[in-house]
Structures are given as C-alpha cells and as structure tokens.
C-alpha cells in the first residue's frame, strides 16, 4: 500500500482547501493509498519557493526522510508557477523514489508520458503567470498615462514643525511615530531641508 502525502495550497486566506482535500482523499481511497501526511499552505502564492511556503518545504523534507511514497496535489499550479521550480521538485521527489499525482491534469509520474506531461503543464503555468504579469503592467501604464497617481497618498508634514521637534531632542523614530510616516520619510525630509539651506 502506497503512503500518500497531500499538498494543499490556496493563494488567498478567504479561499478554502477543503475541496482539494476531499477530492484527493476520495482518489487515494479508490487507489488503495493510505494518507499519512497533509501539508497545507494557506494564503500563500505559488510564485514563492520553499523559503516562504513552510509546509511545501516540510513536505519535500519528509520525502527525503522516506516518510511517504507519493505526493498528491489538486493541480500543477498548487505546487508552483515556475517551470524551473517544478522541474527541481520533480527531480527531488524522484531522486527519493517518490511519485507525483496531479488530479486536474491526471498526471502520474511513474510513467515517461506522465513526466513529459508534467513538464509541459509547467510550461503553460509559467506562460499564464507571465501573461497575468503583463496585463497588470499594462493596466498600471494606462493609469499613469491617464494621469492617475499610483501608490499610497503622500502625507504632508510641516517642515518647520518637524525641525522644531527635531531640535527639541526627539529621535527620528519618535518623529516618525508622531507624524505617522516612515522613518525613511523623516530622513528624506530632513535631508531635503539640509540641501535647500
């Protein structure tokens, strides 16, 4: 009986992993696989690697320790949106003798065709992410061209009051707290004042 590890991930906290979990549990039962571990990364983008996704990292480490035989995920984008990361994950899993099951793509990496399909799906996941990124950039450029101001609204700070508060002995951090701006903003305002003197 194969020991299965489920890897479940959603990008936003308001999303749920329950649909993924229920379907993967059903598949595992139908194939006679025993679920021995469930790894959940909730509210984390697939664009991030192991350093940010602690459960993804834990799942791979448990694989190295031979604690499961197959990793099951809802689809390829749950694992990663980067082709190089996907290929590295596949190589790491197979080096440890671990198979990969991806439900949506019906990929089973125990076969050469499954390995090829896995890599092809990774290409499309990266392509889709690139298109999304280009759309966001185009939208920002259009907004700029229309004269819209992007980013946080700037907070006006009276420079005379700031200089008086600084002269009274307040620290940069105290000034930032008092004026409700960043420490960097206080440094920049003081620097600009020195340059204009």
C-alpha positions as CSV (number, residue, x, y, z in Angstrom):
1,X,0.0,0.0,0.0
2,X,1.4,3.4,-1.0
3,X,1.8,6.0,1.6
4,X,0.4,9.3,0.3
5,X,1.1,12.9,1.3
6,X,-1.4,15.5,0.4
7,X,-0.2,19.0,-0.5
8,X,-2.9,21.6,-0.4
9,X,-2.5,25.3,-1.2
10,X,-4.7,28.4,-1.7
11,X,-3.4,31.9,-2.6
12,X,-5.9,33.9,-0.5
13,X,-6.9,33.5,3.1
14,X,-10.6,33.7,2.2
15,X,-10.3,30.6,-0.1
16,X,-10.6,27.1,1.3
17,X,-8.5,24.0,0.8
18,X,-11.5,21.7,1.7
19,X,-12.5,21.0,-2.0
20,X,-8.9,19.9,-2.8
21,X,-8.7,17.7,0.3
22,X,-12.0,15.9,-0.1
23,X,-11.3,15.0,-3.8
24,X,-7.7,13.9,-3.1
25,X,-8.9,11.7,-0.2
26,X,-11.5,10.1,-2.5
27,X,-8.8,9.3,-5.1
28,X,-6.4,7.9,-2.5
29,X,-9.2,5.6,-1.2
30,X,-10.1,4.5,-4.7
31,X,-6.4,3.6,-5.4
32,X,-5.8,1.9,-2.1
33,X,-3.3,4.6,-0.9
34,X,-3.0,5.5,2.8
35,X,-2.8,9.2,3.5
36,X,0.0,9.6,6.1
37,X,0.5,13.4,5.9
38,X,-1.4,16.5,5.0
39,X,0.6,19.7,4.2
40,X,-1.3,23.0,4.0
41,X,-0.1,26.4,2.8
42,X,-3.0,28.8,3.1
43,X,-2.9,32.3,1.8
44,X,0.5,31.9,0.0
45,X,1.1,32.4,-3.7
46,X,2.6,29.6,-5.8
47,X,5.2,32.0,-7.1
48,X,7.0,31.7,-3.7
49,X,9.5,29.0,-3.2
50,X,10.4,26.8,-0.3
51,X,11.7,29.6,1.8
52,X,8.2,31.2,2.2
53,X,6.0,28.1,1.9
54,X,6.9,26.2,5.1
55,X,4.5,23.3,4.5
56,X,5.8,22.8,1.0
57,X,9.3,22.7,2.4
58,X,8.2,20.3,5.1
59,X,6.6,18.0,2.5
60,X,9.8,17.8,0.5
61,X,11.9,17.2,3.6
62,X,9.6,14.4,4.7
63,X,10.0,12.9,1.3
64,X,13.8,12.8,1.7
65,X,13.2,11.0,5.0
66,X,11.2,8.4,3.1
67,X,8.0,9.1,5.1
68,X,5.7,8.9,2.0
69,X,5.7,7.2,-1.4
70,X,3.5,9.6,-3.4
71,X,2.7,13.3,-3.2
72,X,-0.8,14.2,-4.3
73,X,-1.9,17.7,-5.3
74,X,-5.0,19.2,-6.8
75,X,-3.2,20.6,-9.8
76,X,0.3,21.7,-11.1
77,X,-0.3,25.3,-10.0
78,X,-0.7,24.3,-6.4
79,X,3.0,23.2,-6.4
80,X,4.5,26.1,-8.3
81,X,4.1,28.6,-11.0
82,X,7.7,28.5,-12.1
83,X,8.9,25.8,-14.5
84,X,12.4,25.6,-13.0
85,X,10.9,25.1,-9.5
86,X,8.5,22.4,-10.8
87,X,11.3,20.6,-12.6
88,X,13.5,20.8,-9.5
89,X,10.7,19.5,-7.3
90,X,10.0,16.6,-9.7
91,X,13.7,15.7,-9.7
92,X,13.9,15.9,-5.9
93,X,10.9,13.7,-5.5
94,X,12.1,11.1,-8.0
95,X,15.6,11.1,-6.5
96,X,13.9,10.0,-3.3
97,X,11.7,7.4,-5.1
98,X,8.6,9.4,-4.6
99,X,5.8,9.6,-7.3
100,X,3.6,12.6,-8.0
101,X,-0.1,12.6,-8.6
102,X,-1.8,15.8,-10.0
103,X,-5.5,15.4,-10.1
104,X,-6.6,18.1,-12.6
105,X,-4.1,17.1,-15.2
106,X,-4.4,13.3,-14.4
107,X,-0.6,13.2,-14.2
108,X,1.1,10.1,-12.7
109,X,4.9,10.5,-12.9
110,X,5.6,6.7,-12.7
111,X,5.4,6.7,-16.5
112,X,7.6,8.6,-19.0
113,X,4.4,10.1,-20.5
114,X,3.5,11.4,-17.1
115,X,6.9,13.0,-16.7
116,X,6.6,14.7,-20.1
117,X,3.1,15.9,-19.4
118,X,4.2,17.3,-16.0
119,X,6.9,19.4,-17.7
120,X,4.5,20.6,-20.4
121,X,1.9,21.7,-17.9
122,X,4.7,23.6,-16.1
123,X,5.5,25.5,-19.3
124,X,1.8,26.6,-19.6
125,X,1.6,27.6,-15.9
126,X,4.6,29.8,-16.3
127,X,3.2,31.2,-19.5
128,X,-0.1,32.0,-17.8
129,X,1.7,33.8,-15.0
130,X,3.7,35.8,-17.5
131,X,0.5,36.9,-19.3
132,X,-1.1,38.0,-16.0
133,X,2.0,40.0,-15.1
134,X,2.0,41.7,-18.5
135,X,-1.7,42.6,-18.0
136,X,-1.1,44.2,-14.6
137,X,1.9,46.2,-16.0
138,X,-0.2,47.4,-19.0
139,X,-3.0,48.5,-16.6
140,X,-0.6,50.4,-14.5
141,X,1.0,52.1,-17.5
142,X,-2.5,53.0,-18.8
143,X,-3.4,54.5,-15.4
144,X,-0.2,56.6,-15.4
145,X,-0.9,57.8,-19.0
146,X,-4.4,58.9,-17.8
147,X,-2.7,61.0,-15.1
148,X,-3.7,58.8,-12.2
149,X,-1.4,58.9,-9.2
150,X,-0.4,55.4,-8.1
151,X,0.7,54.2,-4.7
152,X,-0.1,55.5,-1.3
153,X,-1.2,59.1,-0.9
154,X,1.7,61.2,0.4
155,X,1.2,62.6,3.8
156,X,2.1,66.3,4.2
157,X,4.5,67.2,7.0
158,X,5.1,70.8,8.1
159,X,8.9,71.0,7.8
160,X,9.1,73.9,10.3
161,X,7.3,71.8,13.0
162,X,9.4,68.8,12.1
163,X,12.7,70.9,12.5
164,X,11.5,72.3,15.8
165,X,10.6,68.8,17.1
166,X,14.0,67.5,16.0
167,X,15.7,70.5,17.7
168,X,13.9,69.7,20.9
169,X,15.8,66.4,21.0
170,X,13.3,63.9,19.6
171,X,14.7,60.9,17.7
172,X,13.9,60.1,14.1
173,X,11.8,57.1,15.2
174,X,9.8,59.3,17.7
175,X,9.2,61.8,14.9
176,X,8.1,59.1,12.5
177,X,5.6,57.9,15.1
178,X,4.4,61.4,15.9
179,X,3.8,62.3,12.3
180,X,2.6,58.8,11.3
181,X,5.1,58.4,8.5
182,X,8.0,56.1,7.9
183,X,11.5,56.6,9.4
184,X,12.8,56.9,5.8
185,X,10.3,59.7,5.1
186,X,11.6,61.7,8.1
187,X,15.2,61.1,6.9
188,X,14.3,62.3,3.4
189,X,12.6,65.4,4.7
190,X,15.5,66.4,6.9
191,X,17.9,65.7,4.0
192,X,15.9,67.8,1.6
193,X,15.9,70.7,4.1
194,X,19.7,70.5,4.5
195,X,20.1,70.6,0.8
196,X,17.8,73.6,0.4
197,X,19.7,75.6,3.1
